[in-house]
Amino acid sequence: MCGDSAGLEIRRLTADWKQPLLAFLRALEEDSNADFFQPHPFTDEAVERILHNPRRDLYYILIEGTEVLGYGMLRGWDEGYEIPSLGIAIHPRVRSNGLGRVFMHFLEASAKCKGAQRVRLRVKSQNEWAVRLYESLGYEFRSEEVGGYRVGFLELCSGRSTLNLYRK
C-alpha cells in the first residue's frame, strides 16, 4: 500500500467505489483515533444516500489501485451555506507520509474552482497532529472551543492560492 506501481489518484466518489469506501470506513472505525472523523454514519445506508441524492456537495476518494487511502469532502452547499466545510481522513496505515497535505490542497483547489472564497473545518482539540497540519496549511483557528472542537478557516482568495500549486 502506497508505493505500488498503480499510482495514486483522486476521484469523485461514485457507486463503483462504494465497497472499497466501506472497507476504508471500517479501517477507520478499528483505529484508536476513530472518534476524530465522524462526518456521517459509516453505514451502507449513509453511503447510499451520498451516492444517490443529487447534490452540490463534493465527495472524493484518494485511491491506489483498487484501495481507498483517503476520503475527503466539501459539504454545506446542499444546506445553503456559502462557506463549505472540509473533512478529510487518511487510512491509518499510510498516515504521516504527506497524503493528507496533498489531499487538503486538492480539496481547497476544488472549493476555489467552485467559487468558494473560504473553507472551514472542525477538528477535535485532542487531535494535535491534525491541528498542526491545518495550521501549517494556513488555517486560522478561533480561540474558543465549541463542544471540544476547534473551528478553523482558510481564505482561498488571499495571497496564498492553492490553485497556484497546480499550474504548469
C-alpha positions as CSV (number, residue, x, y, z in Angstrom):
1,M,0.0,0.0,0.0
2,C,1.3,3.4,-1.0
3,G,4.2,2.7,-3.3
4,D,2.5,0.2,-5.6
5,S,3.1,0.8,-9.3
6,A,-0.7,1.5,-9.8
7,G,-0.2,5.1,-8.7
8,L,-2.3,7.5,-6.7
9,E,-5.5,9.1,-8.0
10,I,-8.1,11.4,-6.6
11,R,-11.6,10.7,-7.9
12,R,-15.1,11.8,-7.3
13,L,-16.9,9.2,-5.2
14,T,-19.2,7.0,-7.4
15,A,-21.2,3.9,-6.8
16,D,-18.3,1.8,-8.2
17,W,-16.2,2.8,-5.2
18,K,-18.9,2.1,-2.5
19,Q,-17.5,-1.2,-1.3
20,P,-13.8,0.0,-1.2
21,L,-15.0,3.1,0.7
22,L,-16.9,0.9,3.2
23,A,-13.8,-1.1,3.8
24,F,-11.9,2.1,4.3
25,L,-14.5,3.3,6.8
26,R,-14.3,0.0,8.7
27,A,-10.5,0.5,9.0
28,L,-11.1,4.0,10.4
29,E,-13.6,2.5,13.0
30,E,-11.0,0.0,14.1
31,D,-8.3,2.7,14.5
32,S,-7.7,4.1,18.0
33,N,-8.5,7.6,16.8
34,A,-11.8,6.7,15.2
35,D,-13.7,9.4,17.0
36,F,-11.7,12.1,15.3
37,F,-13.5,11.7,11.9
38,Q,-17.3,11.3,12.0
39,P,-18.9,13.2,9.1
40,H,-21.8,10.7,8.8
41,P,-22.6,7.2,10.0
42,F,-20.2,4.6,8.5
43,T,-23.0,2.5,7.2
44,D,-24.1,1.2,3.8
45,E,-27.3,3.3,4.0
46,A,-25.4,6.6,4.7
47,V,-23.0,6.0,1.8
48,E,-26.0,5.1,-0.5
49,R,-27.6,8.5,0.4
50,I,-24.4,10.3,-0.6
51,L,-24.2,8.4,-3.8
52,H,-27.8,8.6,-5.0
53,N,-29.0,12.0,-3.8
54,P,-28.4,14.9,-6.3
55,R,-26.1,17.3,-4.5
56,R,-23.8,20.3,-4.8
57,D,-21.6,19.0,-2.0
58,L,-18.4,17.2,-3.2
59,Y,-17.1,13.8,-2.0
60,Y,-13.7,12.5,-3.2
61,I,-11.6,9.4,-2.6
62,L,-7.8,9.1,-2.8
63,I,-7.1,5.7,-4.2
64,E,-4.2,3.5,-5.2
65,G,-5.2,0.6,-7.4
66,T,-8.5,-0.6,-6.0
67,E,-7.9,0.6,-2.4
68,V,-9.2,3.7,-0.8
69,L,-6.4,5.5,1.1
70,G,-8.3,8.7,1.8
71,Y,-11.8,10.2,1.9
72,G,-12.5,13.9,1.6
73,M,-15.4,16.2,1.3
74,L,-16.6,19.7,0.9
75,R,-20.1,20.0,2.5
76,G,-22.6,22.6,3.4
77,W,-23.6,23.9,-0.1
78,D,-26.6,21.5,-0.1
79,E,-27.8,23.1,3.1
80,G,-27.4,26.6,1.7
81,Y,-24.1,27.6,3.3
82,E,-21.8,29.9,1.4
83,I,-18.6,28.5,3.1
84,P,-18.1,24.8,2.7
85,S,-16.9,22.6,5.5
86,L,-13.9,20.5,4.6
87,G,-13.5,17.0,6.0
88,I,-10.7,14.5,5.4
89,A,-9.4,11.2,6.7
90,I,-6.4,9.1,5.6
91,H,-6.1,5.4,6.1
92,P,-4.3,4.6,9.4
93,R,-1.6,2.5,7.5
94,V,-0.5,5.4,5.3
95,R,-0.6,8.4,7.6
96,S,2.4,10.7,8.1
97,N,3.7,10.4,4.6
98,G,2.2,13.6,3.1
99,L,-1.0,12.2,1.6
100,G,-3.2,14.4,3.9
101,R,-1.4,17.5,2.9
102,V,-1.8,16.7,-0.9
103,F,-5.4,15.8,-0.4
104,M,-6.1,19.0,1.5
105,H,-4.6,21.1,-1.3
106,F,-6.8,19.3,-3.8
107,L,-9.9,19.9,-1.7
108,E,-9.0,23.6,-1.2
109,A,-8.5,24.0,-5.0
110,S,-11.8,22.2,-5.7
111,A,-13.6,24.6,-3.4
112,K,-12.0,27.6,-5.0
113,C,-12.9,26.3,-8.5
114,K,-16.5,26.1,-7.3
115,G,-16.4,29.7,-6.3
116,A,-15.8,29.5,-2.5
117,Q,-13.7,32.3,-1.0
118,R,-13.1,30.4,2.2
119,V,-13.3,26.9,3.6
120,R,-13.9,25.9,7.2
121,L,-13.2,22.8,9.2
122,R,-13.8,21.4,12.7
123,V,-11.2,19.4,14.5
124,K,-11.2,17.8,17.9
125,S,-8.9,19.7,20.2
126,Q,-7.2,16.5,21.2
127,N,-6.3,15.7,17.6
128,E,-3.0,17.6,17.9
129,W,-1.5,16.1,14.7
130,A,-4.4,17.4,12.6
131,V,-4.4,20.8,14.3
132,R,-0.7,21.1,13.4
133,L,-1.3,20.1,9.8
134,Y,-4.1,22.6,9.4
135,E,-2.1,25.4,11.0
136,S,0.8,24.7,8.7
137,L,-1.6,25.0,5.7
138,G,-2.7,28.4,6.9
139,Y,-5.9,27.7,8.7
140,E,-6.7,30.2,11.4
141,F,-8.5,28.9,14.4
142,R,-10.9,30.7,16.6
143,S,-9.7,30.9,20.2
144,E,-12.7,29.3,21.8
145,E,-13.7,25.7,21.6
146,V,-17.2,24.6,20.8
147,G,-18.0,21.2,22.3
148,G,-14.4,20.0,22.3
149,Y,-13.8,21.2,18.7
150,R,-11.7,24.0,17.3
151,V,-13.1,25.7,14.2
152,G,-10.6,26.9,11.6
153,F,-10.9,28.9,8.4
154,L,-8.7,29.3,5.3
155,E,-9.1,32.3,3.0
156,L,-8.9,31.0,-0.5
157,C,-8.6,34.4,-2.2
158,S,-5.7,35.6,-0.1
159,G,-2.1,35.8,-1.2
160,R,-1.8,32.0,-0.8
161,S,-3.6,30.5,-3.7
162,T,-4.0,26.7,-3.7
163,L,-4.6,26.9,-7.4
164,N,-1.0,28.0,-8.0
165,L,0.1,24.6,-6.9
166,Y,-1.4,23.0,-10.0
167,R,-0.2,25.4,-12.7
168,K,2.4,24.2,-15.1
